[in-house]
Amino acid sequence: MLSFTAVKIQRNFELIISNFKERNDIMKMIVCVSEDFGIGNNGDLLFSLPPDMKFFRETTLGKVVVMGRGTLDSFPGGKALKNRTNVVLTRDVNFERENTEVFNTKEDILQYVSRFDSDDVYIIGGAQIYELFRDVCDEALVTKVYKSVPCDAYFFDIDKDPDWHLADCGERLNHEGTEFAFCRYTRV
Ligand SMILES: NC(=O)c1ccc[n+]([C@@H]2O[C@H](COP(=O)([O-])OP(=O)(O)OC[C@H]3O[C@@H](n4cnc5c(N)ncnc54)[C@H](OP(=O)(O)O)[C@@H]3O)[C@@H](O)[C@H]2O)c1
């Protein structure tokens, strides 16, 4: 049985989530996936695709980026992304990293980001964080790479999820033999 405090925390959390939904104060996800929705392997990205990196940089510059500690560690030197507000989720209560805002719960992150315009808040991964925050997102910017490669971290199969709808998908592009497309999904 849940204690009185646990019930109170749970109610508080549900209230924050429902306030988010009512206010349309909902965030976006940005992700690059392989053909089978793989996103990473051994702590690294699957692809080094300059046009996608440019798209990611231009989309998130000056914005708030929410990530898991795993994704922060995957950046060069484990350093925060420049010119963005870096928000990191970890269970480690002593975790500190330069130029990051660190939180230990989803609830605390939702509270923190509510001070920003929701259009300016991007969930940038990885797998655990997409899974945890997908219910408070109403848009997903998905770069689809038409390749299948070994991976150990996945995004959900958004094409099969009835909650999501492919709003638009650009033409297939080609960078040095790698075919990809920039797609945008919205919540149904
Ligand atoms: N293709 C893409 O667009 C893309 C984007 C981002 C990342 N990636 C890839 O995805 C992989 C990383 O994904 P990942 O799932 O392993 O890691 P992640 O989601 O980035 O971070 C996982 C960490 O977040 C913290 N966490 C998760 N749930 C939590 C909760 N409920 N409360 C508090 N803290 C929580 C934990 O940190 P602690 O262990 O510190 O407690 C956990 O280890 C890498 O391969 C990366 O390159 C790909």
PDBQT file of the ligand as one rigid body, heavy atoms in Angstrom, charges set to zero:
ROOT
HETATM    1  N1  LIG A 201      19.776   8.892 -32.680  1.00  0.00    +0.000 N 
HETATM    2  C1  LIG A 201      19.461   9.861 -31.836  1.00  0.00    +0.000 C 
HETATM    3  O1  LIG A 201      18.788  10.817 -32.219  1.00  0.00    +0.000 OA
HETATM    4  C2  LIG A 201      19.941   9.783 -30.419  1.00  0.00    +0.000 A 
HETATM    5  C3  LIG A 201      19.665  10.849 -29.536  1.00  0.00    +0.000 A 
HETATM    6  C4  LIG A 201      20.125  10.732 -28.216  1.00  0.00    +0.000 A 
HETATM    7  C5  LIG A 201      20.821   9.606 -27.810  1.00  0.00    +0.000 A 
HETATM    8  N2  LIG A 201      21.073   8.613 -28.698  1.00  0.00    +0.000 N 
HETATM    9  C6  LIG A 201      21.787   7.395 -28.290  1.00  0.00    +0.000 C 
HETATM   10  O2  LIG A 201      21.000   6.740 -27.296  1.00  0.00    +0.000 OA
HETATM   11  C7  LIG A 201      21.894   6.029 -26.429  1.00  0.00    +0.000 C 
HETATM   12  C8  LIG A 201      21.650   6.487 -24.994  1.00  0.00    +0.000 C 
HETATM   13  O3  LIG A 201      20.333   6.137 -24.622  1.00  0.00    +0.000 OA
HETATM   14  P1  LIG A 201      20.053   5.488 -23.195  1.00  0.00    +0.000 P 
HETATM   15  O4  LIG A 201      18.626   5.096 -23.157  1.00  0.00    +0.000 OA
HETATM   16  O5  LIG A 201      21.090   4.451 -22.939  1.00  0.00    +0.000 OA
HETATM   17  O6  LIG A 201      20.382   6.684 -22.189  1.00  0.00    +0.000 OA
HETATM   18  P2  LIG A 201      19.622   8.037 -21.867  1.00  0.00    +0.000 P 
HETATM   19  O7  LIG A 201      18.153   7.893 -22.074  1.00  0.00    +0.000 OA
HETATM   20  O8  LIG A 201      20.302   9.165 -22.546  1.00  0.00    +0.000 OA
HETATM   21  O9  LIG A 201      19.957   8.194 -20.321  1.00  0.00    +0.000 OA
HETATM   22  C9  LIG A 201      19.615   7.152 -19.439  1.00  0.00    +0.000 C 
HETATM   23  C10 LIG A 201      19.886   7.653 -18.031  1.00  0.00    +0.000 C 
HETATM   24  O10 LIG A 201      18.914   8.630 -17.668  1.00  0.00    +0.000 OA
HETATM   25  C11 LIG A 201      18.660   8.525 -16.281  1.00  0.00    +0.000 C 
HETATM   26  N3  LIG A 201      17.260   8.146 -16.092  1.00  0.00    +0.000 N 
HETATM   27  C12 LIG A 201      16.467   7.396 -16.895  1.00  0.00    +0.000 A 
HETATM   28  N4  LIG A 201      15.225   7.303 -16.393  1.00  0.00    +0.000 NA
HETATM   29  C13 LIG A 201      15.226   8.003 -15.245  1.00  0.00    +0.000 A 
HETATM   30  C14 LIG A 201      14.246   8.273 -14.253  1.00  0.00    +0.000 A 
HETATM   31  N5  LIG A 201      12.995   7.805 -14.352  1.00  0.00    +0.000 N 
HETATM   32  N6  LIG A 201      14.602   9.030 -13.193  1.00  0.00    +0.000 NA
HETATM   33  C15 LIG A 201      15.850   9.524 -13.070  1.00  0.00    +0.000 A 
HETATM   34  N7  LIG A 201      16.836   9.302 -13.962  1.00  0.00    +0.000 NA
HETATM   35  C16 LIG A 201      16.528   8.545 -15.037  1.00  0.00    +0.000 A 
HETATM   36  C17 LIG A 201      19.587   7.433 -15.738  1.00  0.00    +0.000 C 
HETATM   37  O11 LIG A 201      20.782   8.098 -15.403  1.00  0.00    +0.000 OA
HETATM   38  P3  LIG A 201      21.780   7.565 -14.225  1.00  0.00    +0.000 P 
HETATM   39  O12 LIG A 201      22.276   6.228 -14.710  1.00  0.00    +0.000 OA
HETATM   40  O13 LIG A 201      22.828   8.607 -14.136  1.00  0.00    +0.000 OA
HETATM   41  O14 LIG A 201      20.929   7.473 -13.008  1.00  0.00    +0.000 OA
HETATM   42  C18 LIG A 201      19.790   6.581 -16.968  1.00  0.00    +0.000 C 
HETATM   43  O15 LIG A 201      20.950   5.780 -16.931  1.00  0.00    +0.000 OA
HETATM   44  C19 LIG A 201      23.306   6.339 -26.889  1.00  0.00    +0.000 C 
HETATM   45  O16 LIG A 201      23.736   5.308 -27.740  1.00  0.00    +0.000 OA
HETATM   46  C20 LIG A 201      23.132   7.647 -27.651  1.00  0.00    +0.000 C 
HETATM   47  O17 LIG A 201      24.134   7.850 -28.619  1.00  0.00    +0.000 OA
HETATM   48  C21 LIG A 201      20.642   8.681 -29.997  1.00  0.00    +0.000 A 
ENDROOT
TORSDOF 0
